[in-house]
């Protein structure tokens, strides 16, 4: 199992990084990225501190840990600039807080994030066909989420991704220990969104590819 969208006390999560990683390790996750919410005011502080933890503590766990960020409620005209700043700050994975149906995310966020080339567009809500096609073209992964509320449109995302060839990943958007769901529940949520067993396996392969790509990028 791989989870590329999680939160710590550096935004609205309940756990410090060490406890989040340890709990994920015990549940059976093999890779995890901490992607705390950030905007212009918190980006550098958040990424710097998570990256310090990853570099100092990462070798002591039987789990690959990455330092990322979830750009959240960024005005669409600034998303491209903020994506570049996040990478320059050291974020290994850039997630965009997409147009979930349960929050007032600004219209145009999904499109701007895809155009900016973020790694993952989280809970993209009622994403359009044109946006999904562009995500497929640019290699931006779309998220099937296990988190309540955000998950309301999983079926819509899955159906369009299948038809238009976009990559999918399954993430927990974990904020607390109970959000680190089991392998079986992850699979059930994915199949409930309409994925086949083979398509679910492909989401795992997609997540592995993102981790490997980010590690290569970091090593350069």
C-alpha positions as CSV (number, residue, x, y, z in Angstrom):
1,X,0.0,0.0,0.0
2,X,1.1,3.5,-0.8
3,X,-0.5,6.8,0.4
4,X,0.6,10.0,-1.3
5,X,-1.8,12.4,0.5
6,X,-1.5,12.7,4.3
7,X,-1.5,15.5,6.9
8,X,0.4,16.2,10.1
9,X,0.2,18.9,12.8
10,X,1.9,21.2,10.3
11,X,-1.6,21.8,8.9
12,X,-4.8,20.2,10.1
13,X,-3.6,16.6,10.9
14,X,-3.7,15.1,14.4
15,X,-0.2,13.5,14.5
16,X,3.3,14.6,14.4
17,X,5.3,13.2,11.5
18,X,7.0,10.5,13.5
19,X,3.7,9.0,14.8
20,X,2.0,9.2,11.4
21,X,4.8,7.3,9.8
22,X,5.0,4.7,12.5
23,X,1.3,4.1,12.5
24,X,1.3,3.8,8.7
25,X,4.2,1.4,8.9
26,X,2.4,-0.8,11.4
27,X,-0.8,-0.9,9.3
28,X,1.3,-2.1,6.3
29,X,2.0,0.9,4.1
30,X,5.2,0.7,2.2
31,X,5.4,4.3,1.1
32,X,3.9,7.5,2.5
33,X,4.1,11.2,1.5
34,X,3.3,13.9,4.0
35,X,1.4,16.7,2.1
36,X,0.3,19.3,4.5
37,X,-2.0,22.1,3.3
38,X,-0.1,25.2,2.3
39,X,-0.4,28.6,0.6
40,X,2.1,31.4,0.1
41,X,2.3,32.1,3.9
42,X,3.1,28.5,5.0
43,X,4.8,26.8,2.1
44,X,8.4,27.2,3.0
45,X,7.9,26.6,6.7
46,X,5.9,23.4,6.1
47,X,8.1,21.9,3.4
48,X,11.4,22.7,5.2
49,X,10.3,21.1,8.4
50,X,8.8,17.9,6.8
51,X,11.9,17.6,4.6
52,X,14.2,17.9,7.6
53,X,12.3,15.0,9.3
54,X,12.4,12.9,6.2
55,X,16.2,13.3,5.7
56,X,17.0,12.7,9.4
57,X,14.5,10.0,10.4
58,X,13.7,8.3,7.1
59,X,16.4,5.6,7.4
60,X,14.9,4.3,10.6
61,X,11.6,3.1,9.2
62,X,10.7,0.1,7.0
63,X,8.7,2.5,4.9
64,X,9.7,5.0,2.2
65,X,8.7,8.5,3.3
66,X,8.5,11.6,1.2
67,X,8.1,15.3,1.8
68,X,5.3,16.9,-0.2
69,X,2.7,19.6,0.0
70,X,-1.0,20.0,-0.8
71,X,-1.5,23.5,-2.3
72,X,-4.9,24.5,-1.0
73,X,-7.4,27.2,-1.9
74,X,-4.8,28.9,-4.1
75,X,-6.3,31.4,-6.6
76,X,-6.2,29.7,-10.0
77,X,-4.0,32.4,-11.6
78,X,-1.3,31.7,-9.0
79,X,-1.3,27.9,-9.1
80,X,1.4,27.6,-11.8
81,X,3.7,29.9,-9.8
82,X,3.0,28.2,-6.5
83,X,3.7,24.8,-8.1
84,X,7.1,26.0,-9.1
85,X,7.8,27.5,-5.7
86,X,6.8,24.2,-4.0
87,X,9.3,22.2,-6.1
88,X,12.0,24.8,-5.5
89,X,11.3,24.6,-1.8
90,X,12.0,20.8,-1.9
91,X,8.6,19.3,-2.2
92,X,9.1,15.8,-3.7
93,X,5.4,15.5,-4.5
94,X,3.0,18.4,-5.3
95,X,-0.7,17.7,-4.7
96,X,-3.4,20.2,-5.5
97,X,-6.5,20.5,-3.4
98,X,-9.1,19.9,-6.2
99,X,-12.7,21.0,-6.6
100,X,-14.2,18.7,-4.0
101,X,-18.0,19.0,-3.7
102,X,-17.8,19.6,0.1
103,X,-15.6,22.7,0.1
104,X,-15.8,26.1,-1.7
105,X,-12.8,25.5,-3.9
106,X,-12.5,28.2,-6.6
107,X,-13.7,27.2,-10.1
108,X,-10.8,26.8,-12.4
109,X,-8.6,25.2,-9.8
110,X,-8.6,21.7,-11.5
111,X,-7.7,23.1,-14.9
112,X,-4.9,25.4,-13.5
113,X,-3.4,22.5,-11.5
114,X,-3.3,20.2,-14.5
115,X,-1.8,22.9,-16.7
116,X,0.8,23.5,-14.0
117,X,1.8,19.8,-14.0
118,X,1.2,18.9,-10.4
119,X,1.8,15.3,-9.5
120,X,-1.7,14.5,-8.1
121,X,-5.0,16.4,-8.4
122,X,-6.7,15.4,-5.1
123,X,-10.5,14.8,-4.9
124,X,-11.3,16.7,-8.2
125,X,-15.1,16.6,-7.8
126,X,-17.1,16.9,-11.0
127,X,-14.1,17.3,-13.1
128,X,-14.8,17.9,-16.8
129,X,-14.0,15.6,-19.8
130,X,-11.7,18.3,-21.2
131,X,-9.8,18.5,-17.9
132,X,-9.5,14.7,-17.6
133,X,-8.2,14.5,-21.2
134,X,-5.6,17.1,-20.4
135,X,-4.6,15.3,-17.2
136,X,-4.0,12.1,-19.3
137,X,-1.9,14.1,-21.8
138,X,0.2,15.8,-19.1
139,X,0.6,12.7,-16.8
140,X,-1.2,14.3,-13.9
141,X,-2.7,11.5,-11.6
142,X,-6.3,11.9,-10.5
143,X,-7.2,10.8,-7.0
144,X,-9.8,8.2,-5.8
145,X,-10.1,9.1,-2.2
146,X,-11.1,7.0,0.8
147,X,-12.0,10.2,2.8
148,X,-15.7,10.8,3.5
149,X,-17.3,13.7,1.7
150,X,-14.4,14.1,-0.8
151,X,-15.3,10.6,-2.0
152,X,-18.8,11.5,-3.2
153,X,-17.6,11.9,-6.8
154,X,-15.2,9.0,-6.9
155,X,-17.4,7.2,-9.4
156,X,-17.5,10.2,-11.8
157,X,-13.7,10.5,-11.6
158,X,-13.1,6.8,-12.2
159,X,-15.5,6.6,-15.2
160,X,-14.0,9.6,-17.0
161,X,-10.4,8.4,-16.3
162,X,-11.2,5.0,-17.8
163,X,-12.7,6.5,-20.9
164,X,-10.1,9.2,-21.5
165,X,-7.0,7.3,-20.3
166,X,-6.0,9.3,-17.2
167,X,-4.0,7.8,-14.5
168,X,-5.6,7.2,-11.1
169,X,-4.2,6.7,-7.6
170,X,-6.0,5.8,-4.4
171,X,-5.2,8.0,-1.4
172,X,-6.5,8.4,2.1
173,X,-6.1,12.1,2.7
174,X,-5.3,10.9,6.2
175,X,-5.7,13.4,9.0
176,X,-5.9,11.0,11.9
177,X,-5.0,7.4,12.8
178,X,-8.4,6.1,11.8
179,X,-7.9,7.4,8.3
180,X,-5.0,5.0,7.6
181,X,-7.4,2.4,6.2
182,X,-6.7,-1.3,5.6
183,X,-5.7,-2.8,2.3
184,X,-9.2,-4.4,2.1
185,X,-11.1,-1.2,2.7
186,X,-8.9,0.7,0.1
187,X,-9.8,-2.0,-2.4
188,X,-13.5,-2.0,-1.5
189,X,-13.7,1.8,-1.9
190,X,-11.9,1.6,-5.3
191,X,-14.2,-1.2,-6.5
192,X,-17.2,0.7,-5.2
193,X,-16.2,3.6,-7.4
194,X,-16.5,1.3,-10.4
195,X,-12.9,0.2,-10.9
196,X,-12.2,-3.4,-11.8
197,X,-9.7,-5.5,-9.8
198,X,-7.1,-5.0,-12.6
199,X,-7.8,-1.2,-12.6
200,X,-7.3,-1.1,-8.9
201,X,-4.0,-2.9,-9.2
202,X,-3.0,-0.3,-11.8
203,X,-3.6,2.5,-9.3
204,X,-1.0,0.8,-7.1
205,X,1.4,0.6,-9.9
206,X,0.8,4.3,-10.7
207,X,1.5,5.2,-7.1
208,X,4.8,3.2,-7.2
209,X,5.8,5.0,-10.4
210,X,5.2,8.4,-8.8
211,X,7.3,7.5,-5.8
212,X,10.1,6.2,-8.0
213,X,10.0,9.2,-10.3
214,X,10.2,11.6,-7.3
215,X,13.1,9.7,-5.8
216,X,14.9,9.9,-9.1
217,X,14.2,13.6,-9.3
218,X,15.4,14.2,-5.8
219,X,18.6,12.3,-6.4
220,X,19.6,14.5,-9.3
